Amino acid sequence: MISHGGIIRGDTTKKKIALVFTGDEFADGGEYIATVLKRENIHGSFFLTGNFYRDKKFRKIISDLKQNGNYLGSHSDKHLLYCDWTKRDSLLVTHEEFKNDLEDAYNELEHWGIQKKDAHYFLPPYEWYNDTIASWTKEMGFQLVDFTPGTRSNADYTYPEMGKKYVGSDSVFNSIIDYELKSANGLNGFILLVHIGTDPRRTDKFYKRLPELINELKGKGYGFVRIDELLNY
């Protein structure tokens, strides 16, 4: 499934899900998530910024994720906002700014022994982009991907001080289960996004619910695969 030039869902006839994690400045869930995935014998896909890859505090987390066979990709270098929140076609970066930032991001991946061909998929910062960004991404030899809409999993970064924008972990969890029950294709081909860490003001961490979620969906016959396996590239 394509939206604004980005892939937002895989094959809806197959019971496969890609668990995708993004990260920039927070990584409080990194060690826990890595342990859960290893215990459950599944792989996740981690899209991290250059800021994240450069942070010395996160080196062990990145090393463990890589060693355990998870997909490691880019979430940009400096976590730029590419386009306006309300006028999506209004760019906030120039072509040169975008290109330089993405090149810097992939240089950071190479420091970890990850070649461009091994990280073909790129997930934009803030999970927000437009057709032009998707086109520029393709010009550089990469494919833009984003989460599948329909659940509240991507709202797991919110915290109570945000007021009405805040979404608790019960609501996030239930939105996933409800979607699976009510949608004709369930969660087939889903790119399910969770954040590897969140603001300390959020104490109700959704990643702590991953074991429950994984077991629930395994029980319904779903398999968890890396993004490159979900999209067959």
C-alpha positions as CSV (number, residue, x, y, z in Angstrom):
1,M,0.0,0.0,0.0
2,I,1.4,3.4,-1.1
3,S,0.6,6.9,0.4
4,H,2.4,10.0,-0.9
5,G,5.0,7.9,-2.5
6,G,5.8,5.9,0.7
7,I,5.1,2.3,1.4
8,I,2.7,2.1,4.4
9,R,1.7,-1.5,4.3
10,G,2.8,-4.9,3.0
11,D,0.9,-7.8,1.5
12,T,-2.6,-7.8,3.1
13,T,-3.2,-11.5,2.2
14,K,-0.4,-12.7,4.5
15,K,-0.5,-12.8,8.4
16,K,2.8,-11.0,8.7
17,I,3.6,-7.9,10.8
18,A,6.7,-5.8,10.9
19,L,7.4,-4.3,14.4
20,V,9.1,-1.0,13.7
21,F,10.8,1.1,16.3
22,T,12.0,4.7,15.8
23,G,14.4,6.7,18.0
24,D,16.1,10.0,18.3
25,E,16.9,11.4,21.8
26,F,15.3,8.7,24.0
27,A,16.2,5.0,24.4
28,D,14.9,4.0,27.8
29,G,13.1,1.0,26.2
30,G,16.0,-0.2,24.2
31,E,17.4,-2.9,26.5
32,Y,14.0,-4.1,27.4
33,I,12.8,-4.3,23.8
34,A,16.0,-6.1,22.7
35,T,15.5,-8.7,25.4
36,V,11.8,-9.2,24.6
37,L,12.5,-9.7,20.9
38,K,15.3,-12.2,21.6
39,R,13.2,-14.1,24.0
40,E,10.3,-14.3,21.6
41,N,12.7,-15.4,18.8
42,I,11.5,-12.5,16.5
43,H,13.3,-9.6,14.8
44,G,12.3,-5.9,14.8
45,S,13.2,-3.1,12.5
46,F,14.9,-0.1,14.1
47,F,15.0,3.3,12.4
48,L,17.3,5.6,14.4
49,T,18.7,9.1,13.7
50,G,22.3,10.0,13.3
51,N,21.9,11.7,16.7
52,F,21.0,8.3,18.2
53,Y,23.8,6.4,16.5
54,R,26.4,9.0,17.7
55,D,25.2,9.0,21.3
56,K,27.8,7.0,23.4
57,K,25.1,6.1,25.9
58,F,23.2,4.1,23.2
59,R,26.2,2.1,21.9
60,K,25.4,-1.1,23.8
61,I,21.8,-1.0,22.8
62,I,22.7,-0.6,19.1
63,S,25.3,-3.3,19.3
64,D,22.9,-5.8,20.9
65,L,20.2,-5.1,18.4
66,K,22.6,-5.6,15.5
67,Q,24.1,-8.8,17.0
68,N,20.6,-10.2,17.5
69,G,19.8,-9.9,13.8
70,N,17.4,-6.9,13.9
71,Y,17.1,-4.5,10.9
72,L,18.9,-1.2,11.5
73,G,18.0,1.7,9.3
74,S,17.9,5.4,9.2
75,H,15.4,7.9,10.6
76,S,17.4,10.9,9.2
77,D,20.5,12.5,10.8
78,K,19.2,15.5,12.7
79,H,15.5,14.6,13.0
80,L,14.3,17.4,10.7
81,L,10.7,18.3,10.1
82,Y,10.3,18.1,6.3
83,C,6.9,19.6,5.7
84,D,4.2,21.6,7.4
85,W,1.8,19.8,9.7
86,T,-1.3,21.4,8.2
87,K,-0.1,22.1,4.7
88,R,1.6,18.9,3.9
89,D,2.7,20.0,0.4
90,S,4.7,22.9,2.0
91,L,8.3,21.9,2.3
92,L,10.4,23.1,5.3
93,V,13.7,21.9,3.9
94,T,15.5,22.5,0.6
95,H,16.6,19.6,-1.7
96,E,20.2,20.2,-0.7
97,E,19.4,20.3,3.1
98,F,17.5,17.0,2.7
99,K,20.2,15.3,0.7
100,N,23.0,16.4,3.0
101,D,21.1,15.3,6.1
102,L,20.4,11.9,4.6
103,E,23.9,11.4,3.4
104,D,25.2,12.2,6.9
105,A,22.7,9.7,8.3
106,Y,24.0,6.9,6.2
107,N,27.6,7.8,7.0
108,E,26.7,7.1,10.6
109,L,25.2,3.7,9.6
110,E,28.5,2.9,7.9
111,H,30.4,3.5,11.1
112,W,28.3,0.5,12.4
113,G,29.2,-1.6,9.5
114,I,25.8,-1.2,7.9
115,Q,26.0,-0.5,4.1
116,K,23.4,1.4,2.2
117,K,22.3,-1.8,0.4
118,D,21.6,-3.3,3.8
119,A,19.4,-0.3,4.9
120,H,17.4,0.3,1.7
121,Y,14.3,1.4,3.6
122,F,14.2,4.9,5.2
123,L,11.6,6.0,7.7
124,P,11.2,9.8,7.8
125,P,11.5,11.8,11.1
126,Y,8.2,12.6,12.8
127,E,6.8,9.9,10.5
128,W,5.8,12.9,8.3
129,Y,6.6,13.5,4.7
130,N,5.1,14.3,1.3
131,D,5.4,13.2,-2.4
132,T,8.5,15.4,-2.9
133,I,10.3,13.9,0.0
134,A,9.5,10.3,-1.2
135,S,10.7,11.3,-4.6
136,W,14.0,12.7,-3.3
137,T,14.5,9.6,-1.2
138,K,14.1,7.4,-4.3
139,E,16.6,9.6,-6.3
140,M,19.1,8.7,-3.6
141,G,18.5,5.0,-4.0
142,F,16.3,4.4,-1.0
143,Q,12.6,3.6,-0.4
144,L,10.6,5.6,2.0
145,V,8.4,3.6,4.4
146,D,6.0,4.7,7.2
147,F,3.7,3.1,9.7
148,T,0.3,1.6,8.7
149,P,-2.5,3.9,9.9
150,G,-5.5,2.7,11.9
151,T,-4.2,2.1,15.4
152,R,-2.8,4.4,18.1
153,S,0.6,2.7,18.4
154,N,2.4,5.8,17.1
155,A,0.9,7.9,19.9
156,D,3.0,6.0,22.5
157,Y,5.3,9.0,22.8
158,T,2.7,11.2,24.3
159,Y,2.6,12.2,28.0
160,P,-0.1,13.5,30.4
161,E,1.1,17.1,30.2
162,M,0.0,17.1,26.5
163,G,-3.6,17.2,27.6
164,K,-6.1,15.8,25.1
165,K,-3.2,14.5,22.8
166,Y,-2.1,12.0,25.5
167,V,-2.9,8.4,24.8
168,G,-2.4,5.9,27.6
169,S,-1.0,2.4,27.0
170,D,-4.3,0.7,27.6
171,S,-5.9,2.8,24.8
172,V,-2.9,2.0,22.5
173,F,-3.1,-1.7,23.2
174,N,-6.9,-1.8,22.7
175,S,-6.7,0.1,19.5
176,I,-4.4,-2.6,18.0
177,I,-6.6,-5.4,19.1
178,D,-9.8,-3.7,18.0
179,Y,-8.4,-3.0,14.6
180,E,-7.4,-6.6,14.2
181,L,-10.9,-7.7,15.0
182,K,-12.8,-5.2,12.9
183,S,-10.7,-4.9,9.8
184,A,-11.4,-7.3,6.9
185,N,-7.6,-8.0,6.5
186,G,-6.8,-7.8,10.2
187,L,-3.2,-6.7,10.7
188,N,-2.0,-8.5,7.6
189,G,1.0,-6.7,6.2
190,F,1.0,-4.2,9.0
191,I,3.9,-1.9,9.8
192,L,3.3,-1.4,13.5
193,L,5.3,1.5,14.9
194,V,6.5,1.9,18.5
195,H,9.1,4.3,19.9
196,I,12.3,2.9,21.4
197,G,12.1,5.5,24.1
198,T,9.9,8.3,25.3
199,D,9.9,11.5,27.3
200,P,10.4,10.7,31.1
201,R,7.1,12.5,31.7
202,R,5.4,9.4,30.2
203,T,5.7,6.8,33.0
204,D,3.1,4.5,31.3
205,K,5.5,3.0,28.8
206,F,3.8,1.1,26.0
207,Y,6.9,-1.0,25.2
208,K,6.3,-2.8,28.5
209,R,3.1,-4.2,26.9
210,L,5.0,-5.8,24.0
211,P,5.2,-9.3,25.5
212,E,1.4,-9.4,26.0
213,L,0.8,-7.9,22.5
214,I,3.2,-10.3,20.8
215,N,1.7,-13.4,22.5
216,E,-1.8,-12.2,21.7
217,L,-1.1,-11.8,18.0
218,K,1.0,-15.0,17.8
219,G,-2.0,-16.8,19.2
220,K,-4.0,-15.4,16.3
221,G,-1.6,-16.8,13.8
222,Y,0.6,-13.7,13.0
223,G,4.3,-13.9,12.3
224,F,6.7,-11.1,13.1
225,V,9.3,-10.3,10.4
226,R,11.8,-7.6,9.6
227,I,10.7,-4.7,7.3
228,D,12.8,-6.1,4.4
229,E,11.2,-9.5,4.8
230,L,7.7,-8.0,4.9
231,L,8.3,-6.0,1.8
232,N,10.4,-8.7,0.1
233,Y,13.5,-6.6,-0.5
